[in-house]
Amino acid sequence: MNQTLRIGSGAAWWGDRVEPAALNAEHGALDYLCFETMAEATVSAAQVRLRRDSSFAGYDTYLDERMRAVLPACMRHGTRIISNQGWINPTGAAERIVQLLRDAGQHGVRVAAVCGSLITDRVLELADRVLENGAPVRSLAPDLISAEVYLGAEPIVAALRAGAQIVVTGRVADPSIFLAPMMHGFGWDPLDHERVGAGSAIGHLLECGAQVTGGYFCDPGFKELPEPWNFAFPIAEVQSDGTAVITKVAGSGGGVTLQTVKEQMLYEVHDPANYLTPDVVVDFTQARLEQIGPDRVRVTGLTGKPRTPTLKVTIGCAEGFIGEDMFFYAGPGALRRAQWARKILQERFRIVQLQAEELRIDFLGLNAIHGAATPADAVEPYEVAVRVAARTKTRAEAAKVGREVDGMAVSGIAHTGKRVPHQERWREVIGLWSALVPREAVPAHICYFES
């Protein structure tokens, strides 16, 4: 078995940049390139889109762009690809990748689709209580859109063992995408919580892409790194004992430092001693970091605890609509005019009987982020964007926001700047709830294709 694996990141979310993935594919000398393209709401949003548009393929809308950018180099270098770009249609994504391979003259490449994470039709029977409020999961039935379980690394490992060069999944826990190559390459037992815990922790360092190489780290004048316009995605050089060196392609922007690695290690980790994943409970508390060279940080001491008997399921529910629009003022008196505009809109919403569960009229540049906590003596801005948003039960009520904001163009305060809307100013709200289901009740299944 390999004693060192080079595993690189290809994406940290759906809209991530493509160029760093291509850089890793071409110059990263990778054994594996892994794409993480899903956020909590991705599957539910995909289901909503499919309800509106039956032609929607159900997988990552940037699948073609990403695969075309990396397939030539990955095929040339023998780099295997693991990706959760399947969203709600992993088999469709696998079939599309096969077509892209054929178009590129790549034949005989095995592609696997890992399915089984979607349990919309079974969640009311499998899950008991909503974790956030303790209510019965069945209470969500009238508004249920989708339910997806966070699968772990084992089905990906099975696909790799079966010879898949590319594995595409639906909902899989972010670290599991990176853990699977380690479990396969080193032959780790899925129940070896110490090594699997270390591998999952390394996966956590990689899953957010450029965040560990300086993205979301730089703060001009306080924390700076070179060429922040050219951040690379990270690479982990992993040893069979679960230690790793985090690095990046030489000559790229950003950096890998003790600071960047520490920030990402604790990112979205509520309890560093008990970070729950489908594969293991990760323990970061014994981690040791050492800067061993430029853009090279060695990570040791990562471990884990036995995995839980349950898996987390995210349940997406329809929860109404949001209507949103904005307009602008600039120059002396901008804030005074914005305040009057707010009063006008409040009265006009009363006139049209806006039925809103929540209404916000914020001044971007003054109080839109901190709201009521904004200091009373905050410096008056030279220009103000007025953002208006209402949460409603129906689309018709949400649409009233845009209609009344339109009226401000000729029936408002002097010097009102109004943009011309080129899209709908309402959107459906997807509420997310969590529950637990028995691990054994959600078996994954794998479909294989060949180019």
ZAZA-455232 format. One record per residue (C-alpha): x, y, z. Coordinates in nm, 3 decimals. Layout:
ZAZA-455232
{east X	north Y	up Z} .
...
This chain:
ZAZA-455232
{east 0.000	north 0.000	up 0.000} .
{east 0.101	north 0.361	up -0.052} .
{east 0.286	north 0.516	up 0.238} .
{east 0.210	north 0.872	up 0.128} .
{east -0.098	north 1.004	up -0.049} .
{east -0.128	north 1.348	up -0.207} .
{east -0.489	north 1.462	up -0.185} .
{east -0.593	north 1.799	up -0.324} .
{east -0.900	north 2.018	up -0.298} .
{east -1.094	north 2.110	up -0.612} .
{east -1.380	north 2.312	up -0.463} .
{east -1.519	north 2.426	up -0.130} .
{east -1.873	north 2.512	up -0.241} .
{east -2.101	north 2.525	up -0.543} .
{east -1.988	north 2.865	up -0.670} .
{east -1.617	north 2.824	up -0.601} .
{east -1.347	north 2.923	up -0.848} .
{east -1.241	north 2.672	up -1.111} .
{east -0.885	north 2.793	up -1.180} .
{east -0.733	north 2.661	up -0.854} .
{east -0.877	north 2.316	up -0.926} .
{east -0.716	north 2.318	up -1.269} .
{east -0.386	north 2.427	up -1.109} .
{east -0.399	north 2.137	up -0.863} .
{east -0.488	north 1.892	up -1.139} .
{east -0.198	north 2.001	up -1.359} .
{east 0.075	north 2.081	up -1.109} .
{east -0.027	north 1.921	up -0.779} .
{east 0.115	north 1.573	up -0.851} .
{east -0.205	north 1.442	up -0.693} .
{east -0.325	north 1.092	up -0.625} .
{east -0.675	north 1.230	up -0.565} .
{east -0.859	north 1.552	up -0.647} .
{east -1.172	north 1.604	up -0.435} .
{east -1.461	north 1.843	up -0.499} .
{east -1.693	north 1.963	up -0.220} .
{east -1.980	north 2.157	up -0.378} .
{east -2.271	north 2.138	up -0.135} .
{east -2.397	north 2.361	up 0.144} .
{east -2.676	north 2.277	up 0.389} .
{east -2.946	north 2.411	up 0.157} .
{east -2.809	north 2.281	up -0.173} .
{east -3.026	north 1.970	up -0.200} .
{east -3.346	north 2.149	up -0.098} .
{east -3.273	north 2.433	up -0.340} .
{east -3.215	north 2.177	up -0.614} .
{east -3.548	north 2.013	up -0.536} .
{east -3.723	north 2.351	up -0.553} .
{east -3.563	north 2.422	up -0.890} .
{east -3.666	north 2.081	up -1.020} .
{east -4.026	north 2.154	up -0.919} .
{east -4.016	north 2.472	up -1.127} .
{east -3.811	north 2.335	up -1.416} .
{east -3.850	north 1.971	up -1.512} .
{east -3.550	north 2.001	up -1.746} .
{east -3.311	north 2.068	up -1.457} .
{east -3.056	north 1.786	up -1.448} .
{east -3.038	north 1.781	up -1.067} .
{east -2.658	north 1.793	up -1.037} .
{east -2.401	north 2.072	up -0.999} .
{east -2.469	north 2.339	up -1.259} .
{east -2.093	north 2.388	up -1.296} .
{east -2.024	north 2.018	up -1.350} .
{east -1.926	north 2.059	up -1.715} .
{east -1.699	north 2.357	up -1.647} .
{east -1.520	north 2.186	up -1.360} .
{east -1.473	north 1.852	up -1.533} .
{east -1.352	north 2.008	up -1.859} .
{east -1.097	north 2.206	up -1.657} .
{east -0.947	north 1.906	up -1.476} .
{east -1.018	north 1.588	up -1.672} .
{east -0.730	north 1.619	up -1.922} .
{east -0.465	north 1.661	up -1.652} .
{east -0.621	north 1.406	up -1.417} .
{east -0.639	north 1.142	up -1.690} .
{east -0.283	north 1.219	up -1.798} .
{east -0.142	north 1.199	up -1.444} .
{east -0.358	north 0.913	up -1.319} .
{east -0.531	north 1.132	up -1.060} .
{east -0.859	north 0.990	up -0.932} .
{east -1.153	north 1.225	up -0.875} .
{east -1.406	north 1.220	up -0.592} .
{east -1.690	north 1.471	up -0.599} .
{east -2.030	north 1.533	up -0.441} .
{east -2.148	north 1.720	up -0.751} .
{east -2.426	north 1.464	up -0.793} .
{east -2.659	north 1.664	up -0.565} .
{east -3.003	north 1.500	up -0.614} .
{east -2.904	north 1.304	up -0.925} .
{east -2.566	north 1.128	up -0.884} .
{east -2.636	north 0.883	up -1.164} .
{east -2.716	north 1.169	up -1.401} .
{east -2.391	north 1.340	up -1.302} .
{east -2.195	north 1.018	up -1.359} .
{east -2.353	north 0.970	up -1.701} .
{east -2.267	north 1.329	up -1.793} .
{east -1.904	north 1.280	up -1.684} .
{east -1.889	north 0.967	up -1.899} .
{east -2.005	north 1.173	up -2.197} .
{east -1.745	north 1.440	up -2.127} .
{east -1.478	north 1.169	up -2.111} .
{east -1.589	north 1.029	up -2.444} .
{east -1.592	north 1.376	up -2.598} .
{east -1.231	north 1.414	up -2.483} .
{east -1.132	north 1.080	up -2.633} .
{east -1.097	north 0.911	up -2.295} .
{east -1.236	north 0.559	up -2.318} .
{east -1.247	north 0.277	up -2.067} .
{east -1.263	north 0.507	up -1.764} .
{east -1.484	north 0.368	up -1.485} .
{east -1.718	north 0.619	up -1.317} .
{east -1.922	north 0.536	up -1.007} .
{east -2.233	north 0.705	up -0.869} .
{east -2.296	north 0.671	up -0.495} .
{east -2.668	north 0.697	up -0.421} .
{east -2.892	north 0.650	up -0.122} .
{east -2.866	north 0.979	up 0.066} .
{east -3.211	north 1.102	up -0.040} .
{east -3.476	north 0.959	up 0.194} .
{east -3.759	north 1.207	up 0.136} .
{east -4.010	north 0.925	up 0.097} .
{east -3.900	north 0.754	up 0.421} .
{east -3.792	north 1.027	up 0.661} .
{east -4.126	north 1.049	up 0.843} .
{east -4.099	north 0.681	up 0.935} .
{east -3.726	north 0.672	up 1.010} .
{east -3.681	north 0.992	up 1.215} .
{east -3.849	north 1.069	up 1.544} .
{east -3.780	north 1.419	up 1.675} .
{east -3.661	north 1.747	up 1.526} .
{east -3.331	north 1.827	up 1.694} .
{east -3.383	north 2.204	up 1.697} .
{east -3.714	north 2.211	up 1.885} .
{east -3.804	north 1.856	up 1.990} .
{east -4.120	north 1.849	up 1.780} .
{east -4.223	north 1.527	up 1.604} .
{east -4.069	north 1.498	up 1.259} .
{east -4.417	north 1.418	up 1.128} .
{east -4.515	north 1.776	up 1.207} .
{east -4.302	north 1.882	up 0.911} .
{east -4.501	north 1.667	up 0.668} .
{east -4.722	north 1.941	up 0.515} .
{east -4.420	north 2.148	up 0.408} .
{east -4.166	north 1.874	up 0.338} .
{east -3.955	north 1.924	up 0.024} .
{east -3.661	north 1.692	up 0.071} .
{east -3.464	north 1.496	up 0.327} .
{east -3.107	north 1.386	up 0.283} .
{east -2.880	north 1.186	up 0.508} .
{east -2.512	north 1.263	up 0.550} .
{east -2.346	north 0.945	up 0.427} .
{east -1.987	north 0.865	up 0.514} .
{east -1.676	north 0.748	up 0.332} .
{east -1.742	north 0.373	up 0.314} .
{east -1.946	north 0.363	up -0.010} .
{east -1.682	north 0.579	up -0.179} .
{east -1.415	north 0.334	up -0.061} .
{east -1.619	north 0.048	up -0.205} .
{east -1.635	north 0.225	up -0.542} .
{east -1.259	north 0.288	up -0.539} .
{east -1.194	north -0.077	up -0.460} .
{east -1.413	north -0.170	up -0.757} .
{east -1.181	north 0.026	up -0.984} .
{east -1.365	north 0.356	up -1.020} .
{east -1.140	north 0.633	up -1.147} .
{east -1.409	north 0.893	up -1.075} .
{east -1.666	north 0.873	up -0.795} .
{east -1.958	north 1.115	up -0.781} .
{east -2.198	north 1.126	up -0.486} .
{east -2.504	north 1.297	up -0.351} .
{east -2.504	north 1.418	up 0.008} .
{east -2.189	north 1.295	up 0.179} .
{east -2.029	north 1.465	up 0.479} .
{east -1.764	north 1.711	up 0.363} .
{east -1.463	north 1.546	up 0.535} .
{east -1.570	north 1.201	up 0.411} .
{east -1.490	north 1.293	up 0.052} .
{east -1.125	north 1.340	up 0.150} .
{east -1.120	north 1.059	up 0.407} .
{east -1.220	north 0.791	up 0.155} .
{east -0.887	north 0.796	up -0.035} .
{east -0.699	north 0.745	up 0.291} .
{east -0.919	north 0.456	up 0.402} .
{east -0.877	north 0.295	up 0.061} .
{east -0.509	north 0.372	up 0.006} .
{east -0.396	north 0.274	up 0.355} .
{east -0.645	north -0.005	up 0.416} .
{east -0.782	north 0.152	up 0.733} .
{east -1.055	north -0.037	up 0.913} .
{east -1.373	north 0.179	up 0.921} .
{east -1.396	north 0.113	up 1.295} .
{east -1.035	north 0.219	up 1.367} .
{east -1.150	north 0.544	up 1.522} .
{east -0.801	north 0.676	up 1.588} .
{east -0.683	north 0.664	up 1.227} .
{east -1.024	north 0.738	up 1.078} .
{east -1.053	north 1.030	up 1.321} .
{east -0.718	north 1.165	up 1.203} .
{east -0.819	north 1.123	up 0.839} .
{east -1.152	north 1.296	up 0.891} .
{east -0.975	north 1.584	up 1.067} .
{east -0.740	north 1.619	up 0.768} .
{east -1.047	north 1.618	up 0.547} .
{east -1.189	north 1.901	up 0.754} .
{east -0.872	north 2.103	up 0.689} .
{east -0.916	north 2.053	up 0.314} .
{east -1.291	north 2.075	up 0.272} .
{east -1.314	north 2.456	up 0.270} .
{east -1.058	north 2.491	up -0.007} .
{east -0.870	north 2.819	up 0.000} .
{east -0.968	north 2.896	up 0.359} .
{east -0.663	north 2.700	up 0.477} .
{east -0.437	north 2.871	up 0.220} .
{east -0.544	north 3.223	up 0.314} .
{east -0.896	north 3.269	up 0.184} .
{east -1.121	north 3.430	up 0.445} .
{east -0.806	north 3.489	up 0.648} .
{east -0.660	north 3.812	up 0.515} .
{east -0.735	north 4.132	up 0.706} .
{east -0.538	north 4.420	up 0.550} .
{east -0.301	north 4.577	up 0.799} .
{east -0.339	north 4.292	up 1.049} .
{east -0.310	north 3.957	up 0.871} .
{east -0.174	north 3.966	up 0.520} .
{east -0.060	north 3.710	up 0.263} .
{east 0.083	north 3.757	up -0.085} .
{east -0.132	north 3.766	up -0.398} .
{east -0.476	north 3.719	up -0.243} .
{east -0.622	north 3.730	up -0.594} .
{east -0.439	north 3.407	up -0.669} .
{east -0.526	north 3.177	up -0.376} .
{east -0.450	north 2.811	up -0.443} .
{east -0.651	north 2.521	up -0.309} .
{east -0.470	north 2.307	up -0.049} .
{east -0.293	north 1.975	up -0.084} .
{east -0.240	north 1.725	up 0.198} .
{east 0.054	north 1.487	up 0.197} .
{east -0.090	north 1.214	up 0.418} .
{east 0.099	north 0.933	up 0.588} .
{east -0.050	north 0.595	up 0.676} .
{east -0.031	north 0.680	up 1.049} .
{east -0.276	north 0.969	up 1.005} .
{east -0.023	north 1.253	up 1.010} .
{east -0.011	north 1.503	up 0.726} .
{east 0.161	north 1.805	up 0.579} .
{east -0.070	north 2.077	up 0.448} .
{east 0.076	north 2.261	up 0.150} .
{east -0.010	north 2.409	up -0.191} .
{east 0.131	north 2.439	up -0.542} .
{east 0.453	north 2.642	up -0.540} .
{east 0.428	north 2.991	up -0.682} .
{east 0.057	north 3.034	up -0.615} .
{east -0.088	north 3.309	up -0.397} .
{east -0.183	north 3.301	up -0.032} .
{east 0.006	north 3.085	up 0.213} .
{east -0.007	north 2.786	up 0.444} .
{east 0.091	north 2.900	up 0.793} .
{east 0.025	north 2.805	up 1.153} .
{east -0.236	north 3.080	up 1.162} .
{east -0.425	north 2.974	up 0.850} .
{east -0.430	north 2.609	up 0.956} .
{east -0.544	north 2.689	up 1.310} .
{east -0.828	north 2.907	up 1.185} .
{east -0.957	north 2.637	up 0.951} .
{east -0.910	north 2.362	up 1.211} .
{east -1.158	north 2.537	up 1.441} .
{east -1.392	north 2.661	up 1.168} .
{east -1.750	north 2.545	up 1.230} .
{east -1.632	north 2.309	up 1.506} .
{east -1.857	north 2.358	up 1.808} .
{east -1.676	north 2.109	up 2.030} .
{east -1.313	north 2.037	up 1.930} .
{east -1.317	north 1.720	up 2.141} .
{east -1.633	north 1.583	up 1.980} .
{east -1.671	north 1.686	up 1.617} .
{east -1.944	north 1.456	up 1.486} .
{east -1.916	north 1.303	up 1.140} .
{east -2.082	north 0.992	up 0.990} .
{east -1.751	north 0.806	up 1.001} .
{east -1.613	north 0.897	up 1.344} .
{east -1.621	north 1.149	up 1.628} .
{east -1.314	north 1.365	up 1.562} .
{east -1.098	north 1.488	up 1.850} .
{east -0.880	north 1.791	up 1.769} .
{east -0.769	north 1.858	up 2.125} .
{east -0.434	north 1.678	up 2.096} .
{east -0.341	north 1.829	up 1.758} .
{east 0.012	north 1.957	up 1.713} .
{east 0.110	north 2.196	up 1.434} .
{east 0.462	north 2.264	up 1.313} .
{east 0.580	north 2.497	up 1.037} .
{east 0.843	north 2.285	up 0.863} .
{east 0.902	north 2.508	up 0.562} .
{east 0.747	north 2.778	up 0.346} .
{east 0.379	north 2.687	up 0.292} .
{east 0.427	north 2.354	up 0.471} .
{east 0.257	north 2.281	up 0.804} .
{east 0.285	north 1.935	up 0.961} .
{east -0.022	north 1.822	up 1.157} .
{east 0.007	north 1.542	up 1.411} .
{east -0.187	north 1.424	up 1.716} .
{east -0.525	north 1.409	up 1.541} .
{east -0.746	north 1.128	up 1.665} .
{east -1.107	north 1.024	up 1.712} .
{east -1.367	north 0.833	up 1.909} .
{east -1.611	north 0.558	up 1.800} .
{east -1.877	north 0.670	up 1.557} .
{east -2.238	north 0.721	up 1.660} .
{east -2.515	north 0.466	up 1.587} .
{east -2.717	north 0.732	up 1.405} .
{east -2.675	north 0.956	up 1.102} .
{east -2.786	north 1.315	up 1.067} .
{east -3.060	north 1.395	up 0.819} .
{east -3.128	north 1.747	up 0.694} .
{east -3.493	north 1.813	up 0.619} .
{east -3.587	north 2.097	up 0.385} .
{east -3.932	north 2.250	up 0.421} .
{east -4.118	north 2.522	up 0.236} .
{east -4.147	north 2.821	up 0.466} .
{east -4.295	north 3.096	up 0.253} .
{east -4.125	north 3.367	up 0.050} .
{east -3.898	north 3.668	up 0.078} .
{east -3.955	north 3.982	up -0.125} .
{east -3.647	north 4.202	up -0.155} .
{east -3.529	north 4.515	up -0.338} .
{east -3.315	north 4.824	up -0.279} .
{east -3.262	north 5.186	up -0.381} .
{east -2.996	north 5.448	up -0.314} .
{east -2.908	north 5.798	up -0.194} .
{east -2.576	north 5.983	up -0.210} .
{east -2.424	north 6.311	up -0.101} .
{east -2.501	north 6.544	up 0.191} .
{east -2.828	north 6.447	up 0.358} .
{east -2.828	north 6.092	up 0.221} .
{east -2.914	north 5.940	up 0.559} .
{east -3.191	north 6.194	up 0.625} .
{east -3.353	north 6.112	up 0.290} .
{east -3.318	north 5.738	up 0.354} .
{east -3.493	north 5.776	up 0.690} .
{east -3.783	north 5.957	up 0.526} .
{east -3.799	north 5.692	up 0.254} .
{east -3.830	north 5.427	up 0.525} .
{east -4.125	north 5.612	up 0.677} .
{east -4.291	north 5.642	up 0.336} .
{east -4.254	north 5.271	up 0.266} .
{east -4.386	north 5.172	up 0.607} .
{east -4.701	north 5.375	up 0.540} .
{east -4.740	north 5.243	up 0.186} .
{east -4.707	north 4.885	up 0.305} .
{east -4.989	north 4.964	up 0.546} .
{east -5.198	north 5.102	up 0.262} .
{east -5.154	north 4.791	up 0.046} .
{east -5.206	north 4.571	up 0.355} .
{east -4.877	north 4.386	up 0.330} .
{east -4.908	north 4.064	up 0.529} .
{east -4.551	north 4.006	up 0.646} .
{east -4.421	north 3.786	up 0.924} .
{east -4.111	north 4.006	up 0.931} .
{east -4.024	north 4.336	up 0.763} .
{east -3.679	north 4.492	up 0.754} .
{east -3.573	north 4.823	up 0.607} .
{east -3.198	north 4.850	up 0.652} .
{east -2.942	north 5.111	up 0.554} .
{east -2.642	north 4.939	up 0.398} .
{east -2.328	north 5.107	up 0.520} .
{east -2.485	north 5.201	up 0.855} .
{east -2.695	north 4.934	up 1.028} .
{east -2.766	north 4.645	up 0.791} .
{east -2.527	north 4.408	up 0.967} .
{east -2.552	north 4.493	up 1.336} .
{east -2.909	north 4.625	up 1.329} .
{east -3.024	north 4.753	up 1.670} .
{east -2.669	north 4.705	up 1.804} .
{east -2.538	north 4.979	up 1.574} .
{east -2.393	north 5.262	up 1.788} .
{east -2.624	north 5.562	up 1.810} .
{east -2.333	north 5.793	up 1.722} .
{east -2.222	north 5.596	up 1.416} .
{east -2.065	north 5.822	up 1.153} .
{east -2.315	north 5.933	up 0.891} .
{east -2.229	north 5.777	up 0.554} .
{east -2.184	north 5.978	up 0.234} .
{east -2.406	north 5.732	up 0.048} .
{east -2.675	north 5.490	up 0.162} .
{east -2.834	north 5.185	up 0.002} .
{east -3.182	north 5.115	up 0.140} .
{east -3.254	north 4.743	up 0.149} .
{east -3.614	north 4.639	up 0.192} .
{east -3.706	north 4.278	up 0.269} .
{east -4.025	north 4.109	up 0.388} .
{east -4.088	north 3.749	up 0.483} .
{east -4.435	north 3.636	up 0.378} .
{east -4.645	north 3.325	up 0.344} .
{east -4.733	north 3.378	up -0.022} .
{east -4.554	north 3.487	up -0.336} .
{east -4.818	north 3.752	up -0.402} .
{east -4.743	north 3.924	up -0.071} .
{east -4.367	north 3.903	up -0.131} .
{east -4.412	north 4.067	up -0.471} .
{east -4.557	north 4.377	up -0.301} .
{east -4.207	north 4.474	up -0.188} .
{east -4.080	north 4.525	up -0.541} .
{east -4.398	north 4.703	up -0.649} .
{east -4.377	north 4.959	up -0.370} .
{east -4.004	north 5.011	up -0.413} .
{east -4.068	north 5.076	up -0.783} .
{east -4.297	north 5.358	up -0.678} .
{east -4.010	north 5.534	up -0.503} .
{east -3.860	north 5.618	up -0.843} .
{east -4.116	north 5.893	up -0.916} .
{east -4.321	north 5.909	up -0.594} .
{east -4.047	north 5.920	up -0.338} .
{east -3.783	north 6.146	up -0.187} .
{east -3.566	north 6.371	up -0.401} .
{east -3.252	north 6.212	up -0.548} .
{east -3.377	north 5.855	up -0.516} .
{east -3.156	north 5.624	up -0.721} .
{east -3.345	north 5.320	up -0.845} .
{east -3.195	north 5.020	up -1.019} .
{east -3.376	north 4.849	up -1.305} .
{east -3.463	north 4.497	up -1.189} .
{east -3.363	north 4.221	up -1.431} .
{east -3.495	north 3.931	up -1.227} .
{east -3.773	north 3.840	up -0.989} .
{east -3.752	north 4.024	up -0.659} .
{east -3.897	north 3.740	up -0.458} .
{east -3.764	north 3.397	up -0.373} .
{east -3.894	north 3.090	up -0.200} .
{east -3.766	north 3.028	up 0.153} .
{east -3.636	north 2.682	up 0.238} .
{east -3.627	north 2.611	up 0.610} .
{east -3.377	north 2.351	up 0.730} .
{east -3.438	north 2.114	up 1.018} .
{east -3.231	north 1.826	up 1.152} .
{east -3.306	north 1.480	up 1.285} .
{east -3.131	north 1.148	up 1.345} .
{east -3.194	north 0.816	up 1.173} .
{east -3.053	north 0.468	up 1.246} .
{east -2.733	north 0.410	up 1.052} .
{east -2.840	north 0.067	up 0.930} .
{east -3.165	north 0.207	up 0.785} .
{east -2.983	north 0.407	up 0.516} .
{east -2.775	north 0.172	up 0.299} .
{east -2.593	north 0.329	up 0.006} .
{east -2.592	north 0.173	up -0.339} .
{east -2.346	north 0.224	up -0.621} .
{east -2.400	north 0.234	up -0.998} .
{east -2.106	north 0.194	up -1.237} .
{east -2.055	north 0.339	up -1.583} .
{east -1.769	north 0.333	up -1.834} .
{east -1.663	north 0.581	up -2.095} .
